[in-house]
Amino acid sequence: MSLAANLIVALTALMHVYFLILEMFLWDKPLGMKTFRLTPERARDTKVLAANQGLYNGFLAAGLLWGLWLGGDGFAIKLFFLGCVLAAGVFGAATVNRRILFVQGLPAAAGLALLLLSRSGG
């Protein structure tokens, strides 16, 4: 169960690195505009906000990778950062787009469940 939990943590971290790249560097490029359904004007007007959002996604990824790097001692770190990702996914779904719950929240929830099961020996 621990391997499965760590794989989900790693996948979640990699997704947030991808979000960082999309939001910080590709926001006003074709891939970013297509991903976020933006017009060129909207992309230009929100570019700085998106970069800020991307930076936060980078912090989430860094925290998850830190927890993985710590191995067994990183349980609490992984738990905390997966909880942050889940909270961001729920908030994003409530305020922006429901699909954020599935893209961001679901992997975090699965990671949390597997992480807790691995700790309990389940």
C-alpha positions as CSV (number, residue, x, y, z in Angstrom):
1,M,0.0,0.0,0.0
2,S,2.9,2.3,0.7
3,L,4.2,2.0,-2.8
4,A,0.8,2.8,-4.3
5,A,0.5,5.9,-1.9
6,N,3.9,7.1,-3.0
7,L,3.1,6.7,-6.6
8,I,0.0,8.8,-6.2
9,V,1.9,11.4,-4.3
10,A,4.5,11.5,-7.1
11,L,1.9,11.7,-9.7
12,T,0.1,14.6,-7.9
13,A,3.5,16.4,-7.5
14,L,4.2,16.0,-11.2
15,M,0.7,17.3,-12.1
16,H,1.4,20.4,-10.0
17,V,4.7,20.9,-11.8
18,Y,2.8,20.8,-15.0
19,F,0.2,23.3,-13.7
20,L,3.1,25.5,-12.7
21,I,4.5,25.4,-16.3
22,L,1.1,26.0,-17.8
23,E,0.2,28.9,-15.6
24,M,3.6,30.6,-15.3
25,F,5.0,30.1,-18.8
26,L,2.3,28.9,-21.2
27,W,-0.7,31.0,-20.0
28,D,-0.8,33.2,-23.1
29,K,0.5,30.6,-25.5
30,P,-1.7,28.3,-27.6
31,L,-1.5,25.3,-25.2
32,G,-2.3,27.5,-22.2
33,M,-5.2,29.3,-23.9
34,K,-6.7,26.1,-25.1
35,T,-6.3,24.4,-21.7
36,F,-8.0,27.2,-19.9
37,R,-10.3,28.2,-22.7
38,L,-9.0,31.8,-22.9
39,T,-9.1,34.4,-25.5
40,P,-5.9,36.2,-26.3
41,E,-7.2,39.3,-24.5
42,R,-8.3,37.4,-21.4
43,A,-4.9,35.6,-21.3
44,R,-3.1,38.9,-21.5
45,D,-5.2,40.5,-18.8
46,T,-4.8,37.6,-16.4
47,K,-1.2,36.6,-17.1
48,V,0.2,38.0,-13.8
49,L,-2.5,36.4,-11.7
50,A,-1.9,33.0,-13.4
51,A,1.8,33.2,-12.8
52,N,1.1,33.8,-9.1
53,Q,-1.3,30.8,-9.1
54,G,1.4,28.7,-10.9
55,L,3.9,29.6,-8.2
56,Y,1.6,28.3,-5.5
57,N,1.2,25.0,-7.5
58,G,5.0,24.8,-7.5
59,F,5.0,25.1,-3.7
60,L,2.5,22.2,-3.5
61,A,4.7,20.1,-5.8
62,A,7.8,20.9,-3.7
63,G,6.1,19.9,-0.5
64,L,4.9,16.6,-1.9
65,L,8.4,15.9,-3.4
66,W,9.9,16.8,0.0
67,G,7.7,14.3,1.7
68,L,8.7,11.6,-0.8
69,W,12.4,12.5,-0.3
70,L,12.1,12.0,3.4
71,G,10.8,8.4,2.9
72,G,9.0,7.0,6.0
73,D,9.7,10.2,7.9
74,G,7.8,12.2,5.4
75,F,4.3,10.8,6.3
76,A,3.1,14.0,8.0
77,I,4.5,16.2,5.2
78,K,2.8,14.2,2.5
79,L,-0.4,14.2,4.6
80,F,-0.3,18.0,5.0
81,F,0.4,18.8,1.3
82,L,-2.1,16.3,0.0
83,G,-4.7,17.9,2.3
84,C,-3.7,21.3,0.8
85,V,-4.1,20.0,-2.7
86,L,-7.5,18.5,-1.8
87,A,-8.6,21.8,-0.2
88,A,-7.5,23.7,-3.4
89,G,-9.4,21.2,-5.6
90,V,-12.6,21.6,-3.6
91,F,-12.3,25.4,-3.5
92,G,-11.5,25.5,-7.3
93,A,-14.5,23.3,-8.0
94,A,-16.8,25.5,-6.0
95,T,-15.5,28.8,-7.4
96,V,-14.1,28.2,-10.9
97,N,-15.0,24.9,-12.6
98,R,-16.3,21.6,-11.3
99,R,-13.8,19.6,-13.3
100,I,-11.0,20.9,-11.0
101,L,-12.4,18.6,-8.3
102,F,-11.6,15.6,-10.6
103,V,-8.3,16.8,-12.0
104,Q,-6.8,18.1,-8.7
105,G,-9.0,16.9,-5.8
106,L,-9.6,13.3,-6.8
107,P,-5.9,12.3,-7.0
108,A,-5.2,14.1,-3.7
109,A,-8.1,12.2,-2.1
110,A,-6.9,8.9,-3.4
111,G,-3.4,9.7,-2.2
112,L,-4.7,10.6,1.2
113,A,-6.7,7.4,1.5
114,L,-3.7,5.2,0.4
115,L,-1.3,7.1,2.6
116,L,-3.6,6.6,5.7
117,L,-4.2,2.9,4.8
118,S,-0.4,2.4,4.4
119,R,0.1,3.8,7.9
120,S,-2.6,1.7,9.5
121,G,-1.2,-1.5,7.9
122,G,-4.4,-1.9,5.8
